[in-house]
Amino acid sequence: MSKPKVNVADYGCQINENAPSLLNVTQANINFEFIKKPEVLIRTNASKSKHHEDIIKGLMVPSFSIGDRAVAYLKHEVLAVMLAQAQGKSKDEIRSLVKTLVAQRHCLTLGEQL
């Protein structure tokens, strides 16, 4: 039995109209999977220092705490940034995407559907 699609708009979340149309959360079937930093580094082919620099510059989503001594990333956020890079989006467009993704973290709710 497959999981129903999550429609973030059902939870009253406002989506930034100025954000790139790269990730339309209201239509996306988001798989909430946590990934750790080593996997992000492998997927992006970035060094630790380049990855940290990208986070500081707003070109990569930051990690979040999942425990006292552990952090993770949402897989769909990392993939969205990688897709923007592959599509040749400008740094400003990627920064806008990253800001939108981080802001949407506060709107995402598991609810009864997942």
VMD Tcl script that builds the backbone (N, CA, C; Angstrom):
set m [mol new atoms 342]
animate dup $m
set s [atomselect $m all]
$s set {name element resname resid chain x y z} {
  {N N MET 1 A 0.842 -1.174 0.000}
  {CA C MET 1 A 0.000 0.000 0.000}
  {C C MET 1 A 0.886 1.235 0.000}
  {N N SER 2 A 0.700 2.120 -0.951}
  {CA C SER 2 A 1.549 3.310 -1.046}
  {C C SER 2 A 1.031 4.417 -0.152}
  {N N LYS 3 A 1.959 5.286 0.218}
  {CA C LYS 3 A 1.609 6.415 1.064}
  {C C LYS 3 A 0.940 7.491 0.220}
  {N N PRO 4 A -0.079 8.188 0.759}
  {CA C PRO 4 A -0.700 9.266 0.000}
  {C C PRO 4 A 0.253 10.453 -0.127}
  {N N LYS 5 A 0.042 11.243 -1.160}
  {CA C LYS 5 A 0.874 12.426 -1.354}
  {C C LYS 5 A 0.564 13.450 -0.278}
  {N N VAL 6 A 1.616 14.126 0.190}
  {CA C VAL 6 A 1.458 15.170 1.190}
  {C C VAL 6 A 1.281 16.481 0.469}
  {N N ASN 7 A 0.240 17.185 0.776}
  {CA C ASN 7 A 0.014 18.501 0.195}
  {C C ASN 7 A 0.230 19.520 1.292}
  {N N VAL 8 A 1.384 20.182 1.261}
  {CA C VAL 8 A 1.744 21.128 2.308}
  {C C VAL 8 A 0.745 22.274 2.365}
  {N N ALA 9 A 0.143 22.615 1.235}
  {CA C ALA 9 A -0.826 23.714 1.197}
  {C C ALA 9 A -2.023 23.416 2.101}
  {N N ASP 10 A -2.328 22.130 2.314}
  {CA C ASP 10 A -3.427 21.759 3.200}
  {C C ASP 10 A -3.187 22.224 4.625}
  {N N TYR 11 A -1.943 22.432 4.983}
  {CA C TYR 11 A -1.603 22.856 6.336}
  {C C TYR 11 A -1.476 24.369 6.444}
  {N N GLY 12 A -1.905 25.100 5.420}
  {CA C GLY 12 A -1.897 26.557 5.479}
  {C C GLY 12 A -0.533 27.177 5.252}
  {N N CYS 13 A 0.390 26.466 4.674}
  {CA C CYS 13 A 1.730 26.985 4.449}
  {C C CYS 13 A 1.743 27.859 3.210}
  {N N GLN 14 A 2.294 29.050 3.338}
  {CA C GLN 14 A 2.409 29.952 2.201}
  {C C GLN 14 A 3.728 29.699 1.493}
  {N N ILE 15 A 3.681 29.564 0.187}
  {CA C ILE 15 A 4.890 29.318 -0.592}
  {C C ILE 15 A 5.322 30.630 -1.226}
  {N N ASN 16 A 6.600 30.914 -1.145}
  {CA C ASN 16 A 7.164 32.137 -1.686}
  {C C ASN 16 A 7.012 32.141 -3.197}
  {N N GLU 17 A 6.242 33.096 -3.730}
  {CA C GLU 17 A 5.999 33.161 -5.167}
  {C C GLU 17 A 7.250 33.550 -5.939}
  {N N ASN 18 A 8.211 34.214 -5.287}
  {CA C ASN 18 A 9.422 34.634 -5.969}
  {C C ASN 18 A 10.463 33.534 -6.043}
  {N N ALA 19 A 10.229 32.431 -5.375}
  {CA C ALA 19 A 11.202 31.330 -5.366}
  {C C ALA 19 A 11.196 30.638 -6.719}
  {N N PRO 20 A 12.291 30.034 -7.081}
  {CA C PRO 20 A 12.335 29.306 -8.351}
  {C C PRO 20 A 11.278 28.211 -8.378}
  {N N SER 21 A 10.737 27.952 -9.536}
  {CA C SER 21 A 9.699 26.928 -9.658}
  {C C SER 21 A 10.298 25.532 -9.666}
  {N N LEU 22 A 11.546 25.428 -9.242}
  {CA C LEU 22 A 12.253 24.158 -9.243}
  {C C LEU 22 A 11.579 23.130 -8.344}
  {N N LEU 23 A 11.103 23.574 -7.201}
  {CA C LEU 23 A 10.486 22.647 -6.260}
  {C C LEU 23 A 9.118 23.178 -5.890}
  {N N ASN 24 A 8.080 22.572 -6.416}
  {CA C ASN 24 A 6.724 22.974 -6.088}
  {C C ASN 24 A 6.228 22.027 -5.010}
  {N N VAL 25 A 6.347 22.447 -3.770}
  {CA C VAL 25 A 6.046 21.574 -2.636}
  {C C VAL 25 A 4.575 21.180 -2.598}
  {N N THR 26 A 3.702 22.022 -3.133}
  {CA C THR 26 A 2.284 21.680 -3.088}
  {C C THR 26 A 1.964 20.491 -3.973}
  {N N GLN 27 A 2.842 20.177 -4.939}
  {CA C GLN 27 A 2.581 19.049 -5.820}
  {C C GLN 27 A 3.578 17.920 -5.626}
  {N N ALA 28 A 4.574 18.128 -4.799}
  {CA C ALA 28 A 5.630 17.132 -4.651}
  {C C ALA 28 A 5.216 16.030 -3.690}
  {N N ASN 29 A 5.613 14.819 -4.004}
  {CA C ASN 29 A 5.439 13.716 -3.083}
  {C C ASN 29 A 6.769 13.588 -2.348}
  {N N ILE 30 A 6.887 14.273 -1.237}
  {CA C ILE 30 A 8.160 14.375 -0.543}
  {C C ILE 30 A 8.385 13.166 0.347}
  {N N ASN 31 A 9.561 12.574 0.197}
  {CA C ASN 31 A 9.977 11.463 1.041}
  {C C ASN 31 A 10.871 12.057 2.130}
  {N N PHE 32 A 10.401 12.079 3.355}
  {CA C PHE 32 A 11.152 12.689 4.444}
  {C C PHE 32 A 12.230 11.734 4.928}
  {N N GLU 33 A 13.352 11.768 4.252}
  {CA C GLU 33 A 14.464 10.900 4.587}
  {C C GLU 33 A 15.633 11.748 5.069}
  {N N PHE 34 A 16.162 11.404 6.239}
  {CA C PHE 34 A 17.341 12.090 6.769}
  {C C PHE 34 A 18.586 11.454 6.171}
  {N N ILE 35 A 19.540 12.303 5.806}
  {CA C ILE 35 A 20.838 11.799 5.388}
  {C C ILE 35 A 21.917 12.530 6.170}
  {N N LYS 36 A 23.010 11.845 6.409}
  {CA C LYS 36 A 24.106 12.405 7.198}
  {C C LYS 36 A 25.107 13.097 6.274}
  {N N LYS 37 A 25.977 13.890 6.873}
  {CA C LYS 37 A 26.939 14.689 6.126}
  {C C LYS 37 A 27.809 13.868 5.165}
  {N N PRO 38 A 28.337 12.704 5.572}
  {CA C PRO 38 A 29.159 11.945 4.612}
  {C C PRO 38 A 28.411 11.609 3.313}
  {N N GLU 39 A 27.123 11.295 3.420}
  {CA C GLU 39 A 26.342 11.000 2.212}
  {C C GLU 39 A 26.149 12.255 1.367}
  {N N VAL 40 A 25.933 13.401 2.022}
  {CA C VAL 40 A 25.793 14.664 1.287}
  {C C VAL 40 A 27.086 14.961 0.530}
  {N N LEU 41 A 28.222 14.764 1.196}
  {CA C LEU 41 A 29.514 15.024 0.555}
  {C C LEU 41 A 29.731 14.113 -0.647}
  {N N ILE 42 A 29.321 12.860 -0.532}
  {CA C ILE 42 A 29.453 11.922 -1.654}
  {C C ILE 42 A 28.539 12.338 -2.801}
  {N N ARG 43 A 27.293 12.645 -2.487}
  {CA C ARG 43 A 26.330 13.021 -3.529}
  {C C ARG 43 A 26.751 14.292 -4.259}
  {N N THR 44 A 27.260 15.290 -3.521}
  {CA C THR 44 A 27.610 16.573 -4.127}
  {C C THR 44 A 29.046 16.607 -4.638}
  {N N ASN 45 A 29.828 15.591 -4.310}
  {CA C ASN 45 A 31.234 15.524 -4.688}
  {C C ASN 45 A 32.002 16.754 -4.180}
  {N N ALA 46 A 31.676 17.177 -2.974}
  {CA C ALA 46 A 32.307 18.355 -2.377}
  {C C ALA 46 A 33.186 17.945 -1.198}
  {N N SER 47 A 34.231 18.724 -0.973}
  {CA C SER 47 A 35.057 18.514 0.215}
  {C C SER 47 A 34.314 19.086 1.420}
  {N N LYS 48 A 34.766 18.746 2.606}
  {CA C LYS 48 A 34.143 19.285 3.820}
  {C C LYS 48 A 34.210 20.805 3.839}
  {N N SER 49 A 35.370 21.361 3.463}
  {CA C SER 49 A 35.534 22.819 3.509}
  {C C SER 49 A 34.667 23.509 2.456}
  {N N LYS 50 A 34.567 22.935 1.250}
  {CA C LYS 50 A 33.719 23.512 0.197}
  {C C LYS 50 A 32.265 23.434 0.608}
  {N N HIS 51 A 31.863 22.323 1.204}
  {CA C HIS 51 A 30.483 22.153 1.675}
  {C C HIS 51 A 30.149 23.212 2.722}
  {N N HIS 52 A 31.033 23.405 3.691}
  {CA C HIS 52 A 30.812 24.397 4.740}
  {C C HIS 52 A 30.750 25.807 4.145}
  {N N GLU 53 A 31.623 26.092 3.194}
  {CA C GLU 53 A 31.635 27.396 2.527}
  {C C GLU 53 A 30.322 27.639 1.786}
  {N N ASP 54 A 29.808 26.611 1.114}
  {CA C ASP 54 A 28.533 26.736 0.406}
  {C C ASP 54 A 27.390 27.026 1.369}
  {N N ILE 55 A 27.396 26.394 2.539}
  {CA C ILE 55 A 26.349 26.655 3.541}
  {C C ILE 55 A 26.430 28.111 3.997}
  {N N ILE 56 A 27.639 28.588 4.279}
  {CA C ILE 56 A 27.816 29.973 4.731}
  {C C ILE 56 A 27.345 30.958 3.662}
  {N N LYS 57 A 27.620 30.648 2.391}
  {CA C LYS 57 A 27.229 31.527 1.288}
  {C C LYS 57 A 25.756 31.377 0.899}
  {N N GLY 58 A 25.054 30.430 1.525}
  {CA C GLY 58 A 23.643 30.217 1.221}
  {C C GLY 58 A 23.411 29.396 -0.028}
  {N N LEU 59 A 24.432 28.657 -0.469}
  {CA C LEU 59 A 24.325 27.857 -1.688}
  {C C LEU 59 A 24.021 26.393 -1.410}
  {N N MET 60 A 23.883 26.027 -0.138}
  {CA C MET 60 A 23.519 24.668 0.259}
  {C C MET 60 A 22.687 24.768 1.526}
  {N N VAL 61 A 21.723 23.882 1.646}
  {CA C VAL 61 A 20.882 23.877 2.846}
  {C C VAL 61 A 21.723 23.485 4.060}
  {N N PRO 62 A 21.482 24.129 5.191}
  {CA C PRO 62 A 22.219 23.754 6.403}
  {C C PRO 62 A 21.631 22.495 7.031}
  {N N SER 63 A 22.429 21.872 7.862}
  {CA C SER 63 A 21.954 20.702 8.603}
  {C C SER 63 A 21.072 21.167 9.752}
  {N N PHE 64 A 20.434 20.214 10.408}
  {CA C PHE 64 A 19.626 20.505 11.593}
  {C C PHE 64 A 19.867 19.408 12.609}
  {N N SER 65 A 19.622 19.729 13.849}
  {CA C SER 65 A 19.884 18.801 14.936}
  {C C SER 65 A 18.836 17.697 14.977}
  {N N ILE 66 A 19.309 16.462 15.147}
  {CA C ILE 66 A 18.395 15.333 15.352}
  {C C ILE 66 A 18.672 14.638 16.684}
  {N N GLY 67 A 19.464 15.274 17.501}
  {CA C GLY 67 A 19.813 14.718 18.800}
  {C C GLY 67 A 20.876 15.574 19.457}
  {N N ASP 68 A 21.328 15.165 20.624}
  {CA C ASP 68 A 22.313 15.938 21.358}
  {C C ASP 68 A 23.622 16.105 20.590}
  {N N ARG 69 A 24.032 15.075 19.865}
  {CA C ARG 69 A 25.319 15.134 19.169}
  {C C ARG 69 A 25.211 14.679 17.726}
  {N N ALA 70 A 24.053 14.902 17.115}
  {CA C ALA 70 A 23.858 14.430 15.746}
  {C C ALA 70 A 23.095 15.466 14.922}
  {N N VAL 71 A 23.499 15.605 13.672}
  {CA C VAL 71 A 22.795 16.472 12.730}
  {C C VAL 71 A 22.513 15.684 11.457}
  {N N ALA 72 A 21.567 16.182 10.674}
  {CA C ALA 72 A 21.219 15.525 9.412}
  {C C ALA 72 A 20.694 16.573 8.440}
  {N N TYR 73 A 20.453 16.113 7.228}
  {CA C TYR 73 A 19.878 16.928 6.162}
  {C C TYR 73 A 18.643 16.205 5.650}
  {N N LEU 74 A 17.707 16.956 5.065}
  {CA C LEU 74 A 16.589 16.322 4.382}
  {C C LEU 74 A 17.034 16.014 2.958}
  {N N LYS 75 A 16.892 14.774 2.567}
  {CA C LYS 75 A 17.396 14.321 1.278}
  {C C LYS 75 A 16.799 15.121 0.120}
  {N N HIS 76 A 15.495 15.403 0.171}
  {CA C HIS 76 A 14.873 16.114 -0.948}
  {C C HIS 76 A 15.411 17.541 -1.088}
  {N N GLU 77 A 15.853 18.152 0.022}
  {CA C GLU 77 A 16.434 19.492 -0.060}
  {C C GLU 77 A 17.783 19.461 -0.768}
  {N N VAL 78 A 18.617 18.504 -0.400}
  {CA C VAL 78 A 19.934 18.366 -1.024}
  {C C VAL 78 A 19.767 18.081 -2.514}
  {N N LEU 79 A 18.840 17.195 -2.855}
  {CA C LEU 79 A 18.606 16.861 -4.259}
  {C C LEU 79 A 18.080 18.059 -5.043}
  {N N ALA 80 A 17.241 18.880 -4.425}
  {CA C ALA 80 A 16.718 20.077 -5.096}
  {C C ALA 80 A 17.844 21.060 -5.421}
  {N N VAL 81 A 18.781 21.240 -4.493}
  {CA C VAL 81 A 19.920 22.127 -4.734}
  {C C VAL 81 A 20.795 21.552 -5.847}
  {N N MET 82 A 21.019 20.253 -5.817}
  {CA C MET 82 A 21.825 19.622 -6.865}
  {C C MET 82 A 21.165 19.775 -8.233}
  {N N LEU 83 A 19.853 19.641 -8.290}
  {CA C LEU 83 A 19.122 19.802 -9.544}
  {C C LEU 83 A 19.254 21.228 -10.062}
  {N N ALA 84 A 19.165 22.197 -9.162}
  {CA C ALA 84 A 19.325 23.604 -9.556}
  {C C ALA 84 A 20.714 23.838 -10.145}
  {N N GLN 85 A 21.716 23.232 -9.539}
  {CA C GLN 85 A 23.084 23.356 -10.062}
  {C C GLN 85 A 23.181 22.707 -11.438}
  {N N ALA 86 A 22.588 21.541 -11.594}
  {CA C ALA 86 A 22.639 20.830 -12.867}
  {C C ALA 86 A 21.905 21.592 -13.967}
  {N N GLN 87 A 20.880 22.341 -13.588}
  {CA C GLN 87 A 20.117 23.130 -14.552}
  {C C GLN 87 A 20.803 24.454 -14.888}
  {N N GLY 88 A 21.936 24.710 -14.240}
  {CA C GLY 88 A 22.680 25.930 -14.527}
  {C C GLY 88 A 22.077 27.180 -13.910}
  {N N LYS 89 A 21.328 27.018 -12.828}
  {CA C LYS 89 A 20.742 28.177 -12.157}
  {C C LYS 89 A 21.853 29.067 -11.613}
  {N N SER 90 A 21.580 30.364 -11.532}
  {CA C SER 90 A 22.562 31.310 -11.009}
  {C C SER 90 A 22.700 31.148 -9.503}
  {N N LYS 91 A 23.762 31.695 -8.947}
  {CA C LYS 91 A 23.964 31.621 -7.496}
  {C C LYS 91 A 22.823 32.303 -6.758}
  {N N ASP 92 A 22.319 33.405 -7.292}
  {CA C ASP 92 A 21.194 34.087 -6.650}
  {C C ASP 92 A 19.935 33.222 -6.664}
  {N N GLU 93 A 19.702 32.503 -7.762}
  {CA C GLU 93 A 18.538 31.612 -7.834}
  {C C GLU 93 A 18.688 30.457 -6.850}
  {N N ILE 94 A 19.893 29.944 -6.706}
  {CA C ILE 94 A 20.129 28.853 -5.757}
  {C C ILE 94 A 19.965 29.355 -4.326}
  {N N ARG 95 A 20.461 30.570 -4.037}
  {CA C ARG 95 A 20.261 31.144 -2.687}
  {C C ARG 95 A 18.777 31.284 -2.372}
  {N N SER 96 A 18.016 31.729 -3.351}
  {CA C SER 96 A 16.574 31.872 -3.164}
  {C C SER 96 A 15.926 30.513 -2.897}
  {N N LEU 97 A 16.349 29.510 -3.638}
  {CA C LEU 97 A 15.840 28.155 -3.425}
  {C C LEU 97 A 16.170 27.662 -2.026}
  {N N VAL 98 A 17.424 27.849 -1.595}
  {CA C VAL 98 A 17.850 27.404 -0.264}
  {C C VAL 98 A 17.022 28.102 0.815}
  {N N LYS 99 A 16.819 29.406 0.683}
  {CA C LYS 99 A 16.003 30.141 1.666}
  {C C LYS 99 A 14.589 29.587 1.720}
  {N N THR 100 A 14.025 29.287 0.556}
  {CA C THR 100 A 12.671 28.742 0.495}
  {C C THR 100 A 12.599 27.369 1.142}
  {N N LEU 101 A 13.564 26.518 0.829}
  {CA C LEU 101 A 13.578 25.169 1.409}
  {C C LEU 101 A 13.677 25.222 2.929}
  {N N VAL 102 A 14.551 26.081 3.444}
  {CA C VAL 102 A 14.725 26.197 4.896}
  {C C VAL 102 A 13.445 26.749 5.531}
  {N N ALA 103 A 12.831 27.743 4.893}
  {CA C ALA 103 A 11.585 28.307 5.427}
  {C C ALA 103 A 10.471 27.267 5.428}
  {N N GLN 104 A 10.458 26.406 4.419}
  {CA C GLN 104 A 9.406 25.389 4.329}
  {C C GLN 104 A 9.548 24.306 5.381}
  {N N ARG 105 A 10.713 24.168 5.977}
  {CA C ARG 105 A 10.880 23.184 7.059}
  {C C ARG 105 A 9.883 23.447 8.176}
  {N N HIS 106 A 9.581 24.703 8.412}
  {CA C HIS 106 A 8.671 25.069 9.501}
  {C C HIS 106 A 7.216 24.811 9.124}
  {N N CYS 107 A 6.945 24.674 7.835}
  {CA C CYS 107 A 5.580 24.454 7.366}
  {C C CYS 107 A 5.249 22.978 7.207}
  {N N LEU 108 A 6.272 22.150 7.042}
  {CA C LEU 108 A 6.046 20.734 6.796}
  {C C LEU 108 A 5.567 20.033 8.045}
  {N N THR 109 A 4.515 19.260 7.896}
  {CA C THR 109 A 3.930 18.524 9.011}
  {C C THR 109 A 3.640 17.113 8.556}
  {N N LEU 110 A 3.946 16.167 9.390}
  {CA C LEU 110 A 3.658 14.776 9.034}
  {C C LEU 110 A 2.155 14.490 9.082}
  {N N GLY 111 A 1.474 15.015 10.080}
  {CA C GLY 111 A 0.043 14.796 10.198}
  {C C GLY 111 A -0.317 13.321 10.225}
  {N N GLU 112 A -1.564 12.991 9.880}
  {CA C GLU 112 A -1.999 11.601 9.868}
  {C C GLU 112 A -1.659 10.912 8.551}
  {N N GLN 113 A -1.321 11.690 7.530}
  {CA C GLN 113 A -1.168 11.112 6.208}
  {C C GLN 113 A 0.070 10.255 6.069}
  {N N LEU 114 A 1.117 10.499 6.842}
  {CA C LEU 114 A 2.339 9.714 6.638}
  {C C LEU 114 A 2.428 8.575 7.587}
}
mol reanalyze $m
mol bondsrecalc $m
mol representation Tube
mol addrep $m
